[in-house]
Amino acid sequence: LGYAPCWGLPAGTSFYVRSYVGNIWGHNDWSQLVKVTIPYYICGDDICMNLRGETSDICPGECEEKPTIAPSIYLQEQNSNYLIVAWNTSSSQCKLWTNYSGLWNEVYTGVEGEYELDGLAPNVQYFFALSVANGYGIFGPTGDIFSFRTSVVIAPPTPPRRVAIALTDAETISVEWLPPFSDNGAPVDYYTLLFSDDKVTGWDWLFSPIYSLSFPLTNLQSESTIGIRVSATNAIGTSLYSSVSYIYVPPAYCGDFICSARMNETC
């Protein structure tokens, strides 16, 4: 019966082993995997169990147990972009876990008593929990969960979305859009529409304030390409403009005649 000692492995952890028998001509197939769990040291009646499961009257060093409690987390400092959570330091190694998207993620491992989390999103609930580990085992993450909701950042809204243009008759178009993805904490008060019927001269026409999600444009020049973009305004300021939407206004038809405003013809 042979064995291979492996020393210094933390108690409470598991690993898998397998073996084979060989000589100068080769070896047989690998054995099946065997799961091995390193037992904890048992300190009752001054009896400790070593890594091979053998008992001894003398404990290897100071006989300890796995942690049974983790320090409480508290908020040490925060602003709109970052926060610092802290806990009482201990000789045991701590792991800090955070959850703000539905999944717990380990963000820190060490013995320091604080951690800074930056790049915070506005109006989001963050959760923090600690686990504590020593050479004899792991405790946690604990049920003592610290939570913190970031403040709402009030700012101009995001741009209006999906600007759509439809030709309703020879000289009229209807413009519709969706509200901003976010008003950033302050409701939209009104919209502004920029209009151009010439890509060369630029944005010469402005319609504001508009209190609905649609607006008609009439008396348009035929045989022109119309460009439209829309912004939203709240109590803080005005958004960026939406992406530009275009529509071509065809020539006017008058029975069997085609009239062109560019040629100063009338029906």
C-alpha positions as CSV (number, residue, x, y, z in Angstrom):
1,L,0.0,0.0,0.0
2,G,1.5,3.3,-1.0
3,Y,0.7,6.9,-0.3
4,A,1.9,10.3,-1.3
5,P,1.7,13.0,1.4
6,C,0.5,16.5,0.4
7,W,1.1,19.0,3.2
8,G,-0.2,22.5,3.8
9,L,-3.6,22.1,2.2
10,P,-6.3,24.2,3.8
11,A,-8.8,22.3,5.9
12,G,-12.3,22.0,4.5
13,T,-11.3,22.0,0.8
14,S,-11.8,19.2,-1.6
15,F,-9.8,17.9,-4.5
16,Y,-9.7,14.8,-6.8
17,V,-6.9,12.2,-7.2
18,R,-6.3,9.2,-9.4
19,S,-3.3,6.9,-10.0
20,Y,-1.8,4.2,-12.2
21,V,0.7,1.4,-11.9
22,G,3.7,1.3,-14.2
23,N,7.0,-0.2,-15.0
24,I,9.7,0.3,-17.7
25,W,7.3,-1.2,-20.3
26,G,4.4,1.2,-19.6
27,H,1.5,1.6,-17.2
28,N,-2.0,0.5,-16.9
29,D,-5.1,2.8,-17.2
30,W,-5.8,5.5,-14.8
31,S,-7.9,4.6,-11.8
32,Q,-11.2,6.2,-11.2
33,L,-11.2,9.7,-9.7
34,V,-11.5,9.8,-6.0
35,K,-12.8,12.9,-4.2
36,V,-10.8,13.8,-1.1
37,T,-11.9,16.3,1.5
38,I,-9.4,17.8,3.9
39,P,-10.9,17.5,7.4
40,Y,-11.1,20.3,9.9
41,Y,-8.9,20.2,13.0
42,I,-10.8,19.0,16.0
43,C,-9.8,20.8,19.2
44,G,-12.1,19.1,21.7
45,D,-10.2,17.5,24.5
46,D,-6.9,18.8,22.9
47,I,-7.2,16.3,20.1
48,C,-6.3,17.6,16.7
49,M,-6.7,15.8,13.4
50,N,-3.9,16.3,10.8
51,L,-4.2,16.5,7.1
52,R,-4.1,12.7,6.7
53,G,-6.8,12.2,9.3
54,E,-4.5,10.8,11.9
55,T,-5.0,12.0,15.5
56,S,-2.4,13.2,17.9
57,D,-2.2,14.4,21.5
58,I,-0.4,17.5,20.3
59,C,-2.1,20.0,18.1
60,P,0.0,21.3,15.2
61,G,0.5,24.9,16.3
62,E,-2.3,26.9,17.8
63,C,-5.5,24.9,17.6
64,E,-8.2,27.0,15.9
65,E,-11.6,26.5,14.4
66,K,-13.1,27.8,11.3
67,P,-14.7,31.3,11.6
68,T,-18.3,31.4,12.9
69,I,-18.9,35.2,12.5
70,A,-18.1,37.8,9.9
71,P,-17.6,41.6,10.6
72,S,-20.5,43.9,9.9
73,I,-20.3,46.2,6.8
74,Y,-20.9,49.9,7.0
75,L,-20.8,52.8,4.6
76,Q,-17.7,54.9,5.2
77,E,-17.8,57.5,2.4
78,Q,-19.8,58.1,-0.8
79,N,-20.5,60.6,-3.5
80,S,-22.4,60.4,-6.8
81,N,-19.6,58.3,-8.5
82,Y,-18.1,56.0,-5.8
83,L,-18.6,54.6,-2.4
84,I,-16.4,53.1,0.2
85,V,-17.7,50.3,2.4
86,A,-15.7,49.2,5.5
87,W,-15.7,46.5,8.2
88,N,-13.7,45.8,11.3
89,T,-10.4,44.2,10.3
90,S,-9.6,40.7,11.5
91,S,-6.7,38.2,11.3
92,S,-8.8,36.1,8.9
93,Q,-8.9,36.6,5.2
94,C,-12.1,38.3,4.1
95,K,-13.9,38.2,0.7
96,L,-16.3,41.0,-0.2
97,W,-19.2,40.2,-2.5
98,T,-21.4,42.7,-4.3
99,N,-24.7,42.3,-6.1
100,Y,-26.5,44.9,-8.2
101,S,-27.6,43.0,-11.3
102,G,-29.1,39.8,-9.7
103,L,-25.7,38.0,-9.4
104,W,-23.2,37.9,-6.6
105,N,-19.6,38.7,-7.6
106,E,-16.5,38.6,-5.6
107,V,-14.8,42.0,-5.8
108,Y,-12.1,41.8,-3.0
109,T,-10.0,39.3,-1.1
110,G,-7.7,40.3,1.7
111,V,-7.4,41.4,5.3
112,E,-7.9,45.2,4.7
113,G,-11.0,46.6,6.3
114,E,-12.4,48.7,3.4
115,Y,-13.1,48.6,-0.3
116,E,-13.8,51.4,-2.9
117,L,-16.4,50.8,-5.6
118,D,-16.4,53.4,-8.4
119,G,-18.3,53.9,-11.6
120,L,-21.7,53.8,-9.8
121,A,-24.9,53.9,-11.8
122,P,-27.6,56.3,-10.7
123,N,-30.7,55.0,-8.8
124,V,-29.4,51.5,-8.4
125,Q,-29.5,49.3,-5.3
126,Y,-26.2,47.8,-4.4
127,F,-25.8,44.9,-1.9
128,F,-22.7,43.8,-0.1
129,A,-21.8,40.7,2.0
130,L,-18.7,39.3,3.6
131,S,-17.3,35.8,3.9
132,V,-14.4,35.0,6.2
133,A,-11.8,32.2,5.8
134,N,-8.9,30.8,7.7
135,G,-6.9,27.6,7.5
136,Y,-9.7,25.7,9.0
137,G,-12.6,26.7,6.9
138,I,-14.9,29.4,5.4
139,F,-17.8,31.2,7.0
140,G,-20.3,33.1,4.8
141,P,-21.2,35.1,2.8
142,T,-23.2,36.1,5.8
143,G,-26.9,36.9,6.1
144,D,-25.9,40.3,7.4
145,I,-26.2,42.0,4.0
146,F,-25.5,45.8,3.7
147,S,-27.4,47.6,1.0
148,F,-27.2,51.1,-0.5
149,R,-29.1,52.8,-3.2
150,T,-27.3,55.4,-5.2
151,S,-28.9,58.8,-5.7
152,V,-30.9,59.9,-8.8
153,V,-28.7,62.1,-10.9
154,I,-30.8,64.9,-12.2
155,A,-29.6,66.0,-15.7
156,P,-31.0,66.8,-19.2
157,P,-32.9,64.0,-20.8
158,T,-31.5,61.6,-23.3
159,P,-32.5,62.4,-27.0
160,P,-35.9,61.5,-28.4
161,R,-36.0,58.2,-30.2
162,R,-37.2,56.8,-33.5
163,V,-38.2,60.0,-35.4
164,A,-40.5,58.9,-38.2
165,I,-41.8,61.0,-41.1
166,A,-44.8,60.3,-43.2
167,L,-46.1,62.3,-46.3
168,T,-49.8,63.0,-45.7
169,D,-50.3,65.1,-48.9
170,A,-48.3,66.9,-51.6
171,E,-47.3,69.7,-49.2
172,T,-47.6,68.2,-45.7
173,I,-45.7,65.7,-43.7
174,S,-46.4,64.3,-40.2
175,V,-43.4,63.9,-37.8
176,E,-43.7,61.5,-34.9
177,W,-41.2,60.3,-32.3
178,L,-40.8,58.3,-29.1
179,P,-39.9,60.0,-25.7
180,P,-36.4,59.8,-24.4
181,F,-35.1,56.5,-23.0
182,S,-34.6,58.4,-19.7
183,D,-35.6,61.8,-18.4
184,N,-32.7,61.6,-15.9
185,G,-34.8,62.5,-12.9
186,A,-36.8,65.5,-14.2
187,P,-39.9,65.1,-16.5
188,V,-39.7,66.3,-20.1
189,D,-41.4,69.8,-20.4
190,Y,-41.4,70.2,-24.2
191,Y,-39.8,69.2,-27.5
192,T,-38.0,71.2,-30.2
193,L,-38.0,70.3,-33.9
194,L,-35.3,71.4,-36.3
195,F,-36.2,71.4,-39.9
196,S,-34.2,71.8,-43.1
197,D,-35.4,71.6,-46.7
198,D,-31.8,72.0,-48.1
199,K,-28.8,70.0,-47.1
200,V,-26.6,72.8,-48.2
201,T,-27.9,75.8,-46.2
202,G,-28.4,73.8,-43.0
203,W,-30.9,73.9,-40.2
204,D,-32.9,77.1,-40.8
205,W,-36.2,76.3,-39.2
206,L,-37.0,75.7,-35.6
207,F,-40.4,74.8,-34.0
208,S,-40.6,75.1,-30.2
209,P,-42.1,74.4,-27.8
210,I,-44.0,71.2,-28.8
211,Y,-45.9,69.5,-26.1
212,S,-46.8,66.3,-27.9
213,L,-45.0,63.4,-29.6
214,S,-46.0,64.5,-33.1
215,F,-46.0,67.7,-35.3
216,P,-47.2,68.5,-38.8
217,L,-45.2,70.5,-41.3
218,T,-47.1,72.2,-44.2
219,N,-46.4,74.2,-47.3
220,L,-43.3,72.3,-48.1
221,Q,-41.4,72.8,-51.3
222,S,-41.9,70.0,-53.7
223,E,-38.9,68.0,-55.1
224,S,-37.0,68.7,-51.9
225,T,-35.4,66.4,-49.3
226,I,-36.6,67.3,-45.8
227,G,-34.3,66.7,-42.8
228,I,-35.8,66.5,-39.3
229,R,-34.2,66.1,-35.8
230,V,-35.8,66.6,-32.4
231,S,-34.6,67.4,-28.9
232,A,-36.2,67.2,-25.5
233,T,-36.0,69.7,-22.6
234,N,-36.6,69.3,-18.9
235,A,-36.1,71.6,-15.9
236,I,-32.3,71.0,-16.0
237,G,-31.6,71.5,-19.7
238,T,-32.0,70.3,-23.3
239,S,-30.9,66.9,-24.6
240,L,-28.8,66.3,-27.6
241,Y,-30.7,66.1,-30.9
242,S,-31.9,62.8,-32.2
243,S,-30.3,61.3,-35.3
244,V,-31.5,63.0,-38.5
245,S,-34.4,61.5,-40.4
246,Y,-35.0,62.4,-44.1
247,I,-38.0,62.3,-46.5
248,Y,-38.3,63.3,-50.1
249,V,-41.2,65.5,-51.1
250,P,-42.2,64.6,-54.7
251,P,-43.5,67.1,-57.3
252,A,-47.2,68.1,-57.1
253,Y,-49.5,66.4,-59.5
254,C,-52.4,68.3,-61.1
255,G,-54.4,65.9,-63.3
256,D,-52.3,65.3,-66.3
257,F,-49.8,68.0,-65.4
258,I,-46.7,67.8,-63.2
259,C,-46.1,71.1,-61.3
260,S,-42.7,72.0,-59.9
261,A,-42.3,74.7,-57.3
262,R,-38.6,74.9,-58.3
263,M,-39.8,75.9,-61.9
264,N,-42.3,78.4,-60.4
265,E,-45.2,76.5,-62.0
266,T,-48.6,76.4,-60.3
267,C,-51.5,74.1,-60.8
